[in-house]
Amino acid sequence: MNAIELRRYIKITENMVIPSKVASTTQGSTFLRKLPLGIQRYIVNRGARSNPYMSFIVEPYSVFLAFEVTDIESAEKYLPPDYSLYPSAMFNDTQKRPCAIVSAFNVHTNVFWGNRIEFYLVAENCETGLLSWIIVDYESNTHSYDPSQGFIGPSTSHSVITTSYLGEIIVDVANSKKDNSLILTADMKNGVLTELDQRLWVEGNLSVDYGGELQQSTKPFSLVFDPKEMRQAMKLPLDDILLCSNSFGGGFLDPKPFEVACFPYAQHFVTTSVPTATAMRTAEDLEQAVTEINDTMNEIFDTECFDKTLNEL
């Protein structure tokens, strides 16, 4: 994908997010949460027919911490059927091992806006052979929807994911009803842009699934993005990470991360409104999907003005 195509895709994903509509969706979710789960799923599936895509923009300075799984048997109980843990690492220069990843990020989409903590196990899909990110748990200060729980409101008592002029990432998130929290400070000043493991970051994001209590006989779904967004990230020295609290994966993880990644730029994803399996398997498949989205959205935007602006950059 060249620079003009990339800028087009970025503008398309950002233009899909309309704050007033996000606010209306947030208000509507309060009512939808009161409905039986079967009716919630029907409404979501029906809505997906008219708007099959969801724009998902992760804002700059998202942070990812990788932990070694020390009790494989306990960890694999959280995987959906036909998955097994697979040795992995976020960066090419890190030794691979069975691992879990905790991420903290601010996000805006065309259906919700806020921040999230997500906890994943890295596993291989035994049927497709694809490396996969398995979402086992998450916390958020805004409303969410997942197949097992339907619409849920904010889960946090407080939720801070931000940066300081000192070059720090500051995370302080806690669940309002249970003992679930992530509190850390990460100094970015000594971070070095480092090549990411492409199987994990490209192939893995083409096979995302739910595990633990979130699993609901779903099929893995794919994110659509420019694979070059996953080429590198800042590798932060472990000595520059102050991890005060992490309740995710308690009991089967080494309490100290073995690597920490930070993306100092926004990442632009498109996914289906409801989890939907796709045939994408490679970076080339992703680039083709981005091209198709660009072509589809040409009918919505004033492409003559859009292209003129892009070409002048």
C-alpha positions in Angstrom: 0.0 0.0 0.0 1.4 3.4 -1.0 1.2 6.6 1.1 -1.8 7.9 -0.7 -3.8 4.7 -0.3 -2.8 4.6 3.4 -4.0 8.2 4.0 -7.2 7.4 2.2 -7.8 4.4 4.4 -6.9 6.3 7.6 -9.3 9.1 6.7 -12.1 6.6 5.9 -11.7 4.8 9.2 -11.6 8.1 11.1 -14.6 9.5 9.2 -16.7 6.5 10.2 -16.5 7.7 13.8 -19.2 10.4 14.4 -19.3 11.5 18.0 -23.0 12.3 18.1 -23.8 8.8 16.8 -21.4 7.2 19.3 -23.3 9.1 22.0 -26.7 7.9 20.8 -25.4 4.3 20.7 -24.1 4.6 24.2 -27.5 5.8 25.4 -29.2 3.1 23.5 -27.1 0.4 25.0 -28.5 1.2 28.5 -31.9 0.0 27.2 -30.6 -2.9 25.2 -28.8 -4.4 28.3 -32.2 -4.9 29.9 -33.4 -7.2 27.0 -33.0 -11.0 27.0 -29.6 -12.0 25.5 -31.3 -13.7 22.5 -33.0 -10.5 21.5 -29.8 -8.5 22.0 -28.0 -10.9 19.5 -30.9 -10.6 17.1 -30.8 -6.8 17.1 -27.0 -6.8 16.7 -27.1 -9.3 13.8 -29.9 -7.3 12.1 -28.0 -4.0 12.5 -24.9 -5.6 11.0 -26.8 -6.2 7.7 -27.1 -2.5 7.1 -23.7 -1.6 8.5 -21.4 -4.6 8.4 -18.2 -2.7 9.3 -17.0 -1.2 12.5 -14.1 1.2 12.6 -11.7 0.6 15.5 -9.0 3.2 16.0 -6.4 2.6 18.8 -4.9 5.9 19.8 -1.2 6.6 20.2 0.8 5.1 23.1 -1.0 1.8 23.5 1.1 -0.5 25.7 1.4 -4.3 25.6 3.1 -6.5 28.3 4.0 -10.1 27.6 4.2 -12.6 30.4 5.4 -16.2 30.4 2.9 -18.8 31.1 4.3 -20.9 34.0 1.3 -23.3 34.4 0.3 -24.4 30.9 -2.4 -26.8 32.1 -4.2 -24.1 34.0 -3.9 -21.6 31.2 -5.2 -23.9 28.5 -8.4 -24.3 30.5 -9.3 -20.8 29.3 -8.8 -21.6 25.6 -11.8 -22.4 23.4 -11.9 -25.9 21.8 -9.3 -26.7 19.1 -6.7 -24.3 20.4 -3.4 -24.9 22.1 -0.8 -22.5 23.6 2.0 -21.7 21.2 5.5 -20.3 22.1 5.5 -16.7 20.9 7.1 -13.3 21.6 6.1 -9.8 20.5 9.6 -8.8 19.1 11.8 -10.7 16.7 14.8 -10.5 19.0 13.0 -12.0 22.1 13.1 -15.7 22.9 9.7 -17.3 22.2 7.8 -19.0 25.1 4.2 -19.8 26.0 2.8 -16.4 26.8 -0.1 -14.2 27.6 -0.4 -10.5 26.8 -2.0 -7.7 28.7 -2.8 -4.5 26.7 -3.9 -1.0 27.8 -5.2 1.5 25.2 -7.5 4.3 24.4 -9.9 3.7 21.5 -12.6 5.4 19.5 -15.0 3.5 17.2 -18.2 4.2 15.5 -20.1 2.5 18.4 -18.1 3.2 21.5 -15.4 5.5 22.8 -13.2 5.0 25.9 -10.4 2.9 27.1 -9.8 -0.8 27.6 -7.6 -3.3 29.3 -7.5 -6.6 27.4 -6.0 -10.0 28.5 -5.1 -12.5 25.8 -3.6 -15.9 25.5 -1.5 -16.6 22.4 -2.5 -19.9 20.9 -2.5 -21.8 17.6 -5.8 -22.8 16.0 -5.4 -26.5 15.5 -7.9 -26.5 12.5 -6.5 -23.6 10.5 -2.9 -23.6 11.8 -3.2 -19.8 12.4 -1.6 -18.2 15.4 -4.4 -16.5 17.3 -5.1 -13.9 20.0 -7.6 -15.3 22.4 -9.4 -12.6 24.4 -9.9 -14.1 27.9 -10.9 -11.0 29.9 -11.2 -7.3 29.6 -12.1 -4.1 31.5 -13.5 -0.9 30.0 -14.8 2.5 31.1 -17.4 2.5 28.3 -20.1 0.1 27.1 -19.2 -3.1 25.3 -20.7 -6.0 23.4 -19.4 -9.6 23.3 -21.3 -12.7 22.2 -21.4 -14.4 25.6 -22.6 -11.4 27.7 -24.3 -9.2 25.1 -24.3 -5.5 25.9 -22.6 -4.6 29.2 -22.0 -1.2 30.8 -18.7 0.2 32.1 -16.9 -2.3 34.3 -14.4 0.0 36.0 -14.5 2.0 39.2 -11.8 4.2 37.8 -9.9 4.0 34.5 -6.8 6.0 33.6 -4.7 5.4 30.5 -2.7 8.4 29.6 0.8 10.0 29.2 2.8 12.7 30.9 5.3 15.3 29.7 7.9 13.2 31.5 7.6 10.6 28.7 5.6 8.2 30.8 2.6 6.0 30.1 0.4 6.0 33.2 -2.2 3.2 33.7 -4.5 2.8 36.7 -7.6 0.7 36.0 -9.7 -1.2 38.5 -12.9 -3.2 38.3 -15.8 -1.7 40.3 -17.1 -5.1 41.6 -14.2 -7.6 41.7 -10.5 -7.7 42.4 -9.3 -6.9 38.8 -6.7 -4.2 38.2 -3.8 -3.0 36.2 -1.6 -0.3 37.6 1.7 0.6 36.0 4.0 3.4 34.9 6.2 2.9 31.8 9.0 5.3 30.9 9.2 5.7 27.2 12.4 7.8 26.9 14.7 4.8 26.4 12.4 2.9 24.1 13.8 1.7 20.8 11.8 1.0 17.6 12.2 -2.7 17.1 11.0 -5.2 14.5 7.8 -7.1 15.6 7.2 -10.8 15.1 5.0 -10.8 12.0 3.4 -14.1 12.7 2.0 -12.9 16.0 1.0 -9.4 14.9 -0.2 -10.0 11.4 -1.3 -13.6 11.3 -2.5 -13.5 14.9 -4.8 -10.5 14.2 -6.4 -12.4 11.4 -7.6 -15.0 14.0 -9.0 -13.4 17.1 -11.3 -15.4 19.3 -12.9 -15.4 22.7 -11.9 -17.7 25.6 -12.7 -18.2 29.3 -16.1 -17.0 30.3 -16.3 -14.9 27.1 -16.3 -18.0 24.8 -19.7 -18.6 23.2 -19.2 -21.1 20.3 -17.9 -18.2 18.3 -15.7 -18.5 15.2 -12.4 -16.6 15.0 -12.7 -13.2 13.3 -10.2 -10.9 11.5 -9.2 -7.3 11.8 -8.4 -5.4 8.6 -5.4 -3.1 8.7 -2.3 -2.1 6.8 0.2 -4.8 7.8 3.0 -2.2 7.9 1.3 -0.8 11.0 2.6 -4.0 12.7 6.1 -3.8 11.4 7.7 -2.3 14.4 7.0 -0.8 17.9 9.0 0.7 20.7 10.6 -1.9 22.9 10.7 -0.5 26.4 13.4 -1.6 28.8 12.0 -3.8 31.6 13.9 -1.7 34.2 11.8 1.3 33.1 8.5 -0.4 33.9 7.0 0.0 37.4 4.3 -2.6 37.6 2.4 -2.1 40.8 -0.6 -4.4 40.2 -1.7 -6.9 37.6 -4.5 -9.3 38.4 -4.9 -10.8 35.0 -3.7 -14.4 34.6 -3.0 -14.7 38.3 -1.8 -18.2 39.3 -0.5 -19.3 35.9 1.8 -16.4 34.8 5.2 -15.2 35.8 4.4 -12.0 37.7 7.0 -10.0 35.8 6.7 -9.3 32.1 9.5 -10.5 29.8 9.0 -7.7 27.2 6.9 -4.5 26.9 5.8 -2.9 23.6 4.4 0.6 22.9 2.9 1.9 19.7 3.7 5.6 19.5 1.2 6.2 16.7 -2.5 5.5 16.0 -3.5 2.1 14.5 -6.5 2.0 12.2 -8.6 -1.2 12.1 -11.8 -2.2 10.4 -13.7 -5.3 11.6 -17.1 -6.7 11.2 -19.9 -5.4 13.4 -20.4 -8.9 14.8 -17.6 -11.6 15.0 -17.4 -13.1 11.5 -14.9 -15.6 10.1 -13.0 -14.7 6.9 -10.7 -16.4 4.5 -7.8 -14.0 5.1 -4.5 -15.6 5.9 -1.6 -13.3 4.8 -0.4 -9.7 4.7 -1.3 -9.7 1.0 -4.9 -10.7 1.9 -5.0 -7.7 4.3 -3.7 -5.3 1.6 -6.4 -6.5 -0.8 -9.1 -6.1 1.9 -7.9 -2.5 2.6 -8.1 -1.8 -1.1 -11.7 -3.2 -1.3 -12.7 -1.0 1.7 -11.2 2.1 0.0 -13.1 1.3 -3.2 -16.4 0.7 -1.3 -16.1 3.9 0.7 -15.4 6.0 -2.5 -19.1 5.9 -3.0 -19.7 7.7 0.3 -17.0 10.4 0.4 -16.4 13.2 -2.1 -13.6 11.3 -3.7 -12.5 14.1 -6.1 -11.9 16.5 -3.2 -10.6 13.7 -1.1 -8.0 12.6 -3.7 -7.0 16.3 -4.4 -6.3 16.8 -0.7 -4.3 13.6 -0.6 -2.2 14.4 -3.7 -1.3 17.8 -2.3 0.2 16.3 0.9 
